[in-house]
Amino acid sequence: MAGYVGIHTQISRNNRMSVLYLLAFPMLVLGGVYVFLFFMSGNEEYGTDINLVNDSFLYVAPWVTGIVLIWFLIAFAFHNRIINSATGAKTLERKDNMRVYNLVENLCMTEGMTMPKVRIIEDPGLNAFASGLSEKSYTVTLTRGIINSLTDEELEGVIAHELMHIRNRDVRLLVITIIFVGIFSFVVQILFRNVLYGGGRSSNKKDGNKMVIVALVIAAVAYFLALLFKFGLSRKREYMADAGAADMTKNPRALASALRKVSGNHEISAVKNDEVKEMFIENRPDKSAGFMTALEGLFATHPPIEKRIKVLEEF
């Protein structure tokens, strides 16, 4: 294994990869539309008229972009409400836990950051996450378990990790990826149901079924690629938040120790929403074997915690 390349090199590398991943999402949407028009514009006698495809794409593209934009606005508006409902998180009052507030305030003062809101999930599981799309809504949420189980140095490392997500606008990136994947998932579900229940024997219905099947195949491929982009982006941001937290606290081994305690103890029974779980400091199945291990690596939102610990210990 190559030596650790340093925090600034890692952050620059991860930021470049994140930009590439993010650009891939709108390209997938518009690319899927173009491929669909290409297949549907051809016929056996004359083949595909590429000029017709291009003209149709230029006409349809603004409508597709508008629909995606509306989807974004709705998702942004309900972001915090969905998270609070899914986690049952409540505001942690300063008087109830001065220890946590002091750690958050000291780190924010050191970095020149505005103090985020602090919330708590009353669960013995060890986990934490950052949320919010603007300075007014930025929040660090901790479980009761992680507060009670970690030392001050370890908890400081976890809080610094979440503050890095806020500073790097990772939550915004995650919401964007969730929206794009949600678009493809919704389209695939609608088209699949249409294939199952559309039926019909007339020539018009047969042509319609052909169109739906073509659209379903394209949407399914785009959905699969979107999932890979989403999970790849999420893993990159976790590594960057770990590196940033180590630099912020000057104590990478404390965060490594915290992750070691979190490992295998991160499940929160009350949280069932997979999209919310993606925001946690750890979100990986505890058990896997054989072929499923390889699939888990492709579709995991977080890198293996053992690798994260090893990188931190190489600082």
Number of C-alpha atoms within 10 A of each C-alpha: 3 4 8 14 11 11 18 13 11 17 18 12 13 19 17 12 16 22 12 13 20 20 12 16 23 15 12 19 21 17 16 21 19 19 16 21 21 18 15 15 15 15 10 6 6 7 10 16 12 13 9 14 20 14 10 16 20 12 11 15 14 12 11 14 14 11 10 16 12 11 15 16 11 11 16 17 11 10 15 17 10 13 19 14 11 17 21 14 18 13 12 18 14 12 8 9 11 12 13 19 17 13 17 21 15 13 20 17 11 10 12 9 14 13 19 21 20 20 21 20 24 16 20 18 20 27 28 27 25 25 28 22 19 12 14 11 12 21 23 23 25 29 21 17 21 24 20 12 16 20 14 15 18 23 24 25 32 28 26 26 28 30 29 22 26 25 17 16 16 25 23 17 20 20 20 18 22 18 19 23 21 16 17 23 18 14 15 21 14 13 22 18 10 15 16 8 9 14 12 11 8 9 9 10 13 14 11 16 19 14 16 19 16 17 22 21 16 18 25 20 14 22 25 15 15 27 23 18 22 26 22 21 25 24 17 20 28 25 22 24 24 27 24 26 27 24 16 20 18 12 18 25 20 23 28 24 20 23 25 15 16 22 19 17 17 24 21 18 10 12 16 11 13 10 14 17 22 19 25 23 25 25 22 22 11 10 8 12 9 7 8 11 13 12 12 14 15 15 16 22 27 24 21 15 19 13 11 19 19 13 19 22 17 12 17
